[in-house]
Amino acid sequence: MGLKGMGASSLAIQNPYGVSVFGSALLKASPDSALITAAVTRLEKKTADAFSKAQESARAVADFLRKAGVEAFGMSRMSLAQEARFSGGEHRFLGYKAIIGLTIEVKALEQLEDILTGVIEAGANEIVSIQFQTSHLKDLRMQARRLAIQAAKEKAAVYAEAAGVVLGSVIHIEDVDPQKLQARSQFHVGGLGQLPRDPMEHDAAKESLDPKAIEVMAAVLMAFSLQH
């Protein structure tokens, strides 16, 4: 009873004895911190000017963060790149761009908007990304794995009952990478190869309506013996 009929042979337990089932769980948790990736860039005709202006702005950003009470932040080493623009059939030299990368952890999300505004006003001119995080990720992963096992056991019990046999002991447990599972589902959208989510996933997804909620997913393949 593998998943080969659904175009997902890589998710099937090879040569199972008894019944094999797929179980998954999806939890959503509100974030309690954010990681900002930003940069200070300065474009000047001379390298010395680009360096000095980028360093000056980076110091201003660091001063703002300290005054705002942000303790967890870091800056990369400065890098330099030539900038050119293709115009009129030729590349025209614009200058040298000095770049200093910034990584900022905001532990009080209510301050996120003020931190972003202050960082930009202090001299950072690129906000590369904002990633929301949770300090409970390990516990959430453990909970999702337990729920995935529970979903698989419940599914196996239904199959056994419908077939008129008794579900036996667990003979195989195989972890499934949730990221590969999601990628496969997106690739097979609308086709027979799409892997549908278990009802439990939909129920768990309703736990948080926060648009910034962090998804934690677990999936498992299990095999059980059968008793007649």
SERO-4910 file (N, C-alpha, C, O; in steps of 0.05 Angstrom, whole numbers):
BEGIN
 pado doro    nc1    nc2    nc3   cac1   cac2   cac3    cc1    cc2    cc3    oc1    oc2    oc3
  Met    A     17    -24      0      0      0      0     17     25      0     15     41     18
  Gly    A     34     28    -20     51     52    -21     37     75    -34     13     75    -38
  Leu    A     53     95    -42     42    118    -56     49    118    -85     46    139    -98
  Lys    A     56     95    -97     65     95   -124     42    103   -143     47    115   -164
  Gly    A     18     96   -136     -5    104   -153     -9    134   -155    -24    143   -172
  Met    A      5    148   -137      2    177   -136     26    191   -148     29    215   -146
  Gly    A     43    176   -162     67    188   -174     87    196   -154    102    215   -159
  Ala    A     89    183   -131    108    191   -110    122    166   -100    122    161    -76
  Ser    A    135    151   -118    148    126   -111    170    130    -90    175    112    -75
  Ser    A    182    154    -90    204    158    -70    193    160    -42    209    158    -23
  Leu    A    167    163    -39    155    165    -12    142    138     -4    126    138     15
  Ala    A    148    117    -18    136     91    -12    156     73      2    180     73     -4
  Ile    A    147     58     22    163     39     35    166     15     17    146      3      9
  Gln    A    191      8     10    195    -14     -9    188    -41      3    197    -47     25
  Asn    A    173    -57    -12    166    -84     -4    154    -85     24    165   -100     41
  Pro    A    133    -71     30    122    -71     57    107    -97     63     97   -110     45
  Tyr    A    107   -104     88     91   -127     97     70   -116    116     76   -106    137
  Gly    A     45   -119    109     23   -108    125     10    -84    112      0    -86     90
  Val    A     11    -62    125     -1    -37    114     19    -14    119     30    -11    141
  Ser    A     23      2     98     40     26    101     24     50     97      7     51     79
  Val    A     28     71    113     12     95    112     30    120    114     52    118    125
  Phe    A     19    142    105     33    167    106     18    185    126     -7    187    126
  Gly    A     33    198    144     20    216    163     35    243    164     60    243    162
  Ser    A     21    264    168     34    291    168     19    309    187     -4    304    194
  Ala    A     33    330    196     21    350    214     33    377    208     57    379    202
  Leu    A     17    397    209     25    424    204     16    442    228     -7    444    233
  Leu    A     36    454    241     30    473    263     37    501    254     55    505    238
  Lys    A     23    520    266     29    548    261     33    562    287     17    559    306
  Ala    A     55    578    289     61    592    314     67    621    308     80    628    288
  Ser    A     57    639    325     63    667    322     92    672    329    102    661    348
  Pro    A    106    688    314    135    694    319    139    711    344    121    726    352
  Asp    A    162    708    356    169    725    379    194    741    375    204    754    393
  Ser    A    206    740    350    229    756    343    230    758    313    217    743    298
  Ala    A    247    776    303    251    780    275    280    785    269    295    797    284
  Leu    A    289    775    246    317    778    237    317    796    212    306    788    191
  Ile    A    329    819    214    330    838    192    357    836    178    378    837    192
  Thr    A    356    833    152    381    834    136    380    859    120    362    863    104
  Ala    A    399    877    124    400    903    111    428    909    101    446    892    104
  Ala    A    432    932     89    458    939     79    461    969     77    441    984     72
  Val    A    485    979     80    492   1006     75    509   1006     49    529    993     48
  Thr    A    500   1020     29    515   1022      4    519   1052     -3    501   1068      0
  Arg    A    542   1057    -13    549   1084    -22    563   1083    -49    583   1069    -52
  Leu    A    553   1098    -69    565   1098    -95    579   1125   -100    567   1146    -99
  Glu    A    605   1124   -105    621   1148   -110    641   1143   -132    647   1120   -139
  Lys    A    650   1164   -144    670   1162   -166    697   1152   -156    711   1138   -171
  Lys    A    704   1158   -131    729   1150   -120    725   1129    -98    705   1130    -83
  Thr    A    743   1109    -97    740   1088    -77    742   1098    -49    727   1090    -31
  Ala    A    759   1117    -44    763   1128    -17    737   1142     -8    730   1139     16
  Asp    A    724   1156    -25    699   1169    -18    677   1148    -12    662   1152      8
  Ala    A    675   1127    -28    656   1107    -23    660   1093      3    641   1088     18
  Phe    A    686   1087      9    693   1074     35    685   1092     58    672   1082     77
  Ser    A    694   1116     58    690   1134     81    660   1140     86    651   1140    109
  Lys    A    645   1144     65    616   1150     69    601   1125     79    582   1128     95
  Ala    A    608   1102     69    595   1077     78    601   1072    107    584   1065    123
  Gln    A    627   1076    115    634   1072    143    621   1092    161    612   1085    183
  Glu    A    618   1117    152    605   1137    169    576   1130    173    566   1132    195
  Ser    A    562   1121    152    534   1113    155    531   1088    172    512   1086    188
  Ala    A    549   1069    169    548   1045    185    551   1051    215    538   1039    231
  Arg    A    569   1070    221    572   1078    249    547   1091    260    539   1087    283
  Ala    A    533   1107    243    509   1120    251    487   1099    256    471   1102    275
  Val    A    486   1079    240    466   1057    244    471   1043    270    453   1037    285
  Ala    A    497   1037    275    504   1023    300    497   1040    324    488   1029    345
  Asp    A    502   1066    323    496   1084    345    466   1084    350    457   1083    373
  Phe    A    450   1084    329    421   1084    333    412   1058    346    396   1059    364
  Leu    A    422   1035    337    414   1010    348    421   1008    378    405    997    393
  Arg    A    444   1017    385    452   1017    414    433   1034    430    424   1026    452
  Lys    A    427   1058    420    408   1075    435    380   1064    436    366   1069    456
  Ala    A    373   1048    416    346   1035    416    345   1010    433    324    998    436
  Gly    A    368   1003    444    368    979    462    371    953    447    366    932    459
  Val    A    378    953    421    382    929    406    410    919    411    430    932    403
  Glu    A    413    896    423    439    885    430    450    866    409    474    864    405
  Ala    A    432    851    396    441    831    377    441    842    348    421    841    335
  Phe    A    464    852    340    467    860    312    496    857    304    514    857    321
  Gly    A    501    855    278    528    852    269    531    864    241    512    868    227
  Met    A    556    870    234    562    882    208    584    866    194    602    856    207
  Ser    A    581    863    168    600    848    152    624    866    146    623    890    150
  Arg    A    645    854    136    667    869    125    658    884    100    641    875     86
  Met    A    671    906     95    663    922     72    672    909     46    695    898     45
  Ser    A    655    910     26    663    900      0    660    923    -21    646    943    -15
  Leu    A    672    920    -44    672    941    -64    666    929    -91    677    908    -98
  Ala    A    650    943   -107    643    934   -133    641    957   -152    633    979   -144
  Gln    A    649    953   -177    646    974   -197    617    974   -207    605    953   -211
  Glu    A    606    998   -211    579   1000   -222    580   1013   -249    594   1033   -254
  Ala    A    565   1001   -268    563   1012   -295    534   1010   -305    519    994   -294
  Arg    A    527   1026   -324    500   1025   -335    503   1024   -366    518   1039   -378
  Phe    A    487   1006   -378    487   1003   -407    468   1024   -419    444   1023   -414
  Ser    A    479   1043   -434    463   1064   -445    476   1073   -472    500   1076   -474
  Gly    A    459   1077   -492    469   1087   -517    487   1067   -531    505   1074   -546
  Gly    A    483   1041   -526    499   1020   -538    526   1015   -526    542   1001   -537
  Glu    A    530   1027   -502    556   1023   -489    552   1023   -458    533   1034   -448
  His    A    572   1011   -444    571   1011   -415    585   1036   -405    608   1042   -412
  Arg    A    571   1051   -389    582   1076   -378    588   1072   -348    571   1063   -332
  Phe    A    612   1078   -341    621   1075   -313    608   1095   -295    609   1119   -300
  Leu    A    596   1085   -273    582   1103   -255    599   1109   -230    597   1130   -218
  Gly    A    615   1090   -222    631   1094   -198    636   1068   -183    632   1046   -194
  Tyr    A    645   1071   -158    650   1048   -141    630   1047   -119    625   1067   -105
  Lys    A    618   1023   -115    598   1020    -94    611   1005    -70    619    982    -73
  Ala    A    611   1017    -47    620   1004    -23    595    993     -8    575   1006     -6
  Ile    A    598    969      1    575    955     13    583    944     41    603    931     44
  Ile    A    566    949     61    569    938     88    542    924     95    522    938     97
  Gly    A    543    898     99    519    884    106    512    886    135    530    888    152
  Leu    A    487    885    142    477    887    169    458    864    175    441    857    159
  Thr    A    461    853    199    443    833    209    433    842    237    450    846    255
  Ile    A    407    844    240    396    855    264    374    837    275    356    830    260
  Glu    A    376    829    300    356    812    312    338    830    331    348    842    349
  Val    A    313    831    325    294    847    341    278    827    358    262    812    347
  Lys    A    282    828    384    269    809    402    242    820    412    226    804    422
  Ala    A    237    845    409    211    857    416    197    866    390    204    887    379
  Leu    A    178    849    381    166    854    355    151    881    354    147    892    332
  Glu    A    142    890    377    128    916    377    146    939    369    137    961    363
  Gln    A    172    934    370    192    955    363    201    952    334    217    969    324
  Leu    A    191    932    319    202    926    293    199    950    273    218    958    260
  Glu    A    176    962    273    171    985    254    190   1008    261    201   1021    243
  Asp    A    193   1014    287    210   1036    295    239   1030    288    254   1048    280
  Ile    A    247   1005    292    275    997    286    280   1000    256    301   1011    248
  Leu    A    262    991    239    265    993    210    267   1022    202    285   1029    186
  Thr    A    249   1038    212    250   1067    205    276   1080    214    288   1095    199
  Gly    A    284   1074    239    309   1086    249    333   1077    234    351   1094    230
  Val    A    335   1052    227    358   1042    212    360   1056    185    382   1063    176
  Ile    A    338   1059    171    338   1072    145    346   1102    148    362   1112    133
  Glu    A    334   1115    168    340   1144    172    369   1148    180    381   1169    175
  Ala    A    381   1127    194    409   1130    203    429   1126    180    452   1134    182
  Gly    A    420   1113    158    438   1110    135    437   1084    120    449   1082     99
  Ala    A    422   1064    130    419   1039    115    400   1044     92    378   1054     96
  Asn    A    408   1038     67    391   1044     45    380   1019     30    369   1021      9
  Glu    A    385    995     42    374    971     31    364    953     53    379    945     71
  Ile    A    339    945     52    328    924     70    325    899     53    307    898     36
  Val    A    342    880     57    343    856     40    321    837     47    307    827     29
  Ser    A    317    832     73    296    813     81    289    817    110    304    828    125
  Ile    A    265    807    117    256    807    145    245    778    150    225    770    138
  Gln    A    258    764    167    250    736    173    240    735    202    253    743    221
  Phe    A    216    724    204    204    722    231    211    694    243    213    674    228
  Gln    A    217    694    269    227    670    282    212    665    308    197    682    318
  Thr    A    215    641    318    204    634    344    225    619    360    240    604    350
  Ser    A    225    625    386    244    612    404    235    584    412    249    570    426
  His    A    211    577    403    200    550    411    201    531    387    186    511    387
  Leu    A    219    535    368    219    519    344    225    489    350    211    472    339
  Lys    A    243    484    368    250    456    374    226    441    386    220    419    378
  Asp    A    212    454    405    188    442    417    166    438    397    152    418    397
  Leu    A    163    457    378    142    455    358    148    432    339    129    418    330
  Arg    A    173    428    332    180    406    314    174    379    327    165    361    314
  Met    A    180    377    353    175    352    368    145    347    369    136    324    365
  Gln    A    129    368    373    100    365    374     89    357    347     72    339    345
  Ala    A     99    369    326     90    362    299     97    333    292     80    320    279
  Arg    A    120    323    300    127    295    295    108    276    310    100    256    299
  Arg    A    101    283    334     82    266    349     55    266    335     42    245    333
  Leu    A     46    289    326     20    290    312     21    275    286      1    263    278
  Ala    A     44    276    272     46    261    247     44    231    252     31    216    237
  Ile    A     57    221    273     55    193    281     26    186    288     16    165    280
  Gln    A     13    204    303    -15    199    310    -33    198    285    -51    180    284
  Ala    A    -28    215    266    -44    215    241    -40    189    226    -59    178    215
  Ala    A    -15    180    225    -10    155    210    -23    131    224    -34    114    211
  Lys    A    -22    130    251    -34    108    265    -65    108    262    -76     87    258
  Glu    A    -77    131    263   -106    133    259   -114    124    231   -134    110    227
  Lys    A    -98    131    211   -104    124    184   -101     93    180   -118     81    168
  Ala    A    -80     82    192    -76     53    190    -98     38    203   -107     17    194
  Ala    A   -108     48    226   -130     35    240   -155     34    224   -170     15    224
  Val    A   -161     56    209   -184     57    192   -182     36    170   -201     22    164
  Tyr    A   -158     35    157   -155     15    135   -158    -14    145   -171    -30    132
  Ala    A   -147    -19    169   -149    -46    180   -178    -53    186   -187    -75    180
  Glu    A   -192    -34    198   -220    -39    204   -237    -44    179   -253    -62    178
  Ala    A   -232    -28    159   -247    -30    134   -241    -57    120   -258    -68    106
  Ala    A   -216    -67    123   -208    -92    111   -215   -116    127   -212   -139    118
  Gly    A   -226   -112    151   -234   -134    168   -211   -149    181   -212   -173    186
  Val    A   -189   -135    186   -166   -147    199   -158   -130    223   -169   -108    227
  Val    A   -140   -141    239   -132   -127    264   -104   -115    260    -86   -129    250
  Leu    A   -101    -90    267    -76    -76    263    -56    -87    284    -62    -88    308
  Gly    A    -32    -94    274    -12   -105    292      8    -84    300      1    -60    302
  Ser    A     33    -92    306     53    -74    316     67    -58    294     65    -66    271
  Val    A     81    -37    302     96    -21    283    120    -37    274    135    -47    291
  Ile    A    125    -39    248    149    -52    238    167    -34    222    189    -42    215
  His    A    159     -9    218    176      9    203    167     38    208    143     44    207
  Ile    A    186     56    213    181     84    215    202     99    199    226     94    202
  Glu    A    193    116    181    211    130    163    204    159    162    182    167    155
  Asp    A    224    176    170    220    205    169    219    215    140    234    206    124
  Val    A    202    235    135    200    247    109    207    276    111    197    290    129
  Asp    A    224    286     94    233    314     95    210    332     87    201    330     64
  Pro    A    199    349    105    176    366     98    182    385     75    163    390     59
  Gln    A    206    395     72    212    414     50    210    400     23    199    411      4
  Lys    A    220    375     21    218    360     -4    189    354    -10    180    354    -33
  Leu    A    174    349     12    145    342      9    130    366     -3    114    363    -21
  Gln    A    135    390      8    122    414     -1    130    421    -30    113    429    -46
  Ala    A    156    417    -37    165    422    -64    151    403    -84    144    412   -106
  Arg    A    148    378    -76    135    359    -93    105    366    -97     95    364   -119
  Ser    A     92    375    -76     64    383    -78     61    407    -97     42    407   -113
  Gln    A     78    426    -95     77    450   -111     82    443   -141     70    455   -159
  Phe    A    100    424   -145    107    416   -172     85    402   -186     81    404   -210
  His    A     69    386   -170     48    370   -182     20    382   -178      0    368   -178
  Val    A     19    409   -176     -7    422   -171    -27    415   -193    -21    418   -217
  Gly    A    -50    405   -185    -71    399   -204    -69    372   -217    -87    364   -232
  Gly    A    -48    357   -211    -44    331   -224    -47    308   -204    -51    313   -180
  Leu    A    -46    284   -214    -49    261   -197    -25    258   -178    -27    244   -157
  Gly    A     -3    271   -185     21    269   -168     20    287   -143     37    285   -126
  Gln    A     -1    304   -141     -3    321   -118     -7    305    -93    -24    287    -92
  Leu    A      7    312    -72      4    298    -46    -15    314    -29     -8    336    -19
  Pro    A    -39    305    -24    -59    321     -9    -51    321     20    -40    302     31
  Arg    A    -58    343     34    -53    345     62    -74    329     78    -97    327     69
  Asp    A    -65    318    100    -84    304    117   -103    325    130    -95    348    133
  Pro    A   -127    317    138   -146    336    151   -133    348    176   -139    371    183
  Met    A   -116    333    190   -103    344    214    -87    369    207    -86    387    223
  Glu    A    -74    369    184    -59    392    176    -77    417    174    -69    438    184
  His    A   -100    414    162   -118    436    159   -127    446    186   -130    470    191
  Asp    A   -133    427    204   -142    435    231   -120    450    246   -126    470    259
  Ala    A    -96    440    244    -74    453    258    -68    481    246    -61    499    261
  Ala    A    -72    484    220    -67    509    208    -86    531    217    -79    555    215
  Lys    A   -109    523    228   -128    543    238   -121    553    266   -134    572    276
  Glu    A    -99    542    278    -92    550    305    -83    579    306    -85    592    327
  Ser    A    -71    589    284    -61    616    284    -69    630    258    -64    619    236
  Leu    A    -82    653    260    -90    669    237    -70    692    232    -76    709    215
  Asp    A    -48    692    246    -28    712    243    -15    709    215     -4    687    210
  Pro    A    -16    729    198     -3    727    171     27    722    173     39    713    153
  Lys    A     39    729    195     68    725    199     74    698    212     97    693    219
  Ala    A     53    682    216     57    657    231     78    639    218     80    638    193
  Ile    A     92    625    235    113    607    225    102    579    223     90    568    242
  Glu    A    105    566    200     95    539    196    116    519    203    140    521    195
  Val    A    108    499    218    126    477    226    112    451    218     90    445    227
  Met    A    125    436    200    112    412    189    129    388    194    153    389    195
  Ala    A    115    365    198    129    339    201    114    319    185     89    321    182
  Ala    A    128    299    174    115    278    158    129    252    163    153    252    169
  Val    A    115    230    161    126    204    168    112    182    151     89    185    144
  Leu    A    127    162    145    117    137    133    119    115    154    140    112    166
  Met    A     97    101    158     97     79    178     86     54    165     69     54    148
  Ala    A     96     31    175     86      5    167     78    -11    192     92    -10    212
  Phe    A     55    -24    189     45    -40    211     40    -69    202     34    -74    178
  Ser    A     44    -88    220     37   -115    213      7   -118    216     -6   -101    228
  Leu    A     -4   -139    204    -33   -145    205    -38   -172    217    -24   -191    212
  Gln    A    -60   -173    232    -68   -198    244    -96   -206    234   -114   -190    236
  His    A    -99   -230    224   -124   -238    213   -142   -251    234   -164   -259    229
***
